[in-house]
């Protein structure tokens, strides 16, 4: 184990930010839900839906300034949450495609 792992140093290429961004699975009628944290490289969210590692899906992202767009994301990890946590799963996605320039600009502009 490296020292950075032992001391919890950020290892991500793009640090995650807690921002007022919402999502829903594209083409679904689900209500928008808030993401847990997000970066130019991926998103963490809470869900009641079970996903599989490696599963790819289209997500719609909604930013506070009324910008929205779709991204293609892949599940890289999933953790079951304890009862009473508010959601069943904690899920990490990596972005595979950011086809919308406006979404890419919004993600790049996120600040801590």
N, C-alpha and C positions, 0 to 999 in steps of 0.2 A: 504494500500500500504506500503510495507516495505521500509526502507531507501535505500536498494540497488536498488530497482526499481526507487525511486525518483531521485537518483543521477546517474543513467545510468551505474551502475556497471555491469560488465560482469556476466551473470547468466548461461552461457553455460558450460557444462562439458568440452568441447573442444573448446578453443577460435578459432575463424575464422581468417584466414590469407589471405591477398591479395597476391596471388602467380600466376606465369605464368603457369597456368594449363588450358587446354582446354577440352571441352566435345562435345559429340554428342549423340543423342539417338541411342542406339545399333540397329544394322540392318537397319539403315536408310542411305540414300545417302546424307544427309545434310552435309554441310561443318562444320568443327570444329568451335566452338565458345568459347571465353574465359569465364571462370567462374568469378563471381564477387568476391567471397571469398569462402574458403574451409577449412575444418578441418577433423579430424579423424571421426567426428560424422555426417557430412553433408556438403551440398554445397548450395550456393546461386547463382542464375544465372538469366540473363535477357533473355526473350524469346518473340517471337511473337506468339507462340502457346499457346492456353488456356489449362491449366491443371485443374484438379479437386482436392480438398482437399482429401487426402487419396489415390489418384491414385498412383499405383506402376508401375515403369518402370525400365528397364535396361539402364544404362548410360555407355558409354565408356569414360574413362578419359585418357588424354594424358599429360604427364609430360615433362619438358624441356630436360631431359636427355634420351629421346626416350623410356622411360618406358610407357607402356599403359596397360589398363585392364578394365574389366567390374565390375560394382557395381550394386546392387539392391537398389533402393531408393524410398522413399514415399514422396509425396507432403504434407508439413505440413502447409504452408501458401502461399498465392498468393495475390499480390497487383497490381492493374491496374495503369500504369504510365500515366502521363499527355502527351498530344500530343507534339511531338517534342523531346521526351526523348530518342529516338534511338531504343527503344523496346516498346512493348505493356505491358508486364508483368514483374514484379520482383517476383521471385519464390524461396521459401526455401524448400529444400529437406533434409530428414534425411536418413542416410544410414542404410539399414536393413541387408544387407549382403555385406561383403568384401571378396569374395571367392578367390581372387588373392593375394598371399603373397607379391608380388612385389608392388602392389598398396597400400596395408596396410603399408608396409615399407616406401613408398614415402610419404604417408599422415602423418605418425608418425614423419617423418624427417622434415616436414615443420616448418620453424621458422619465427618469426615476423621480 
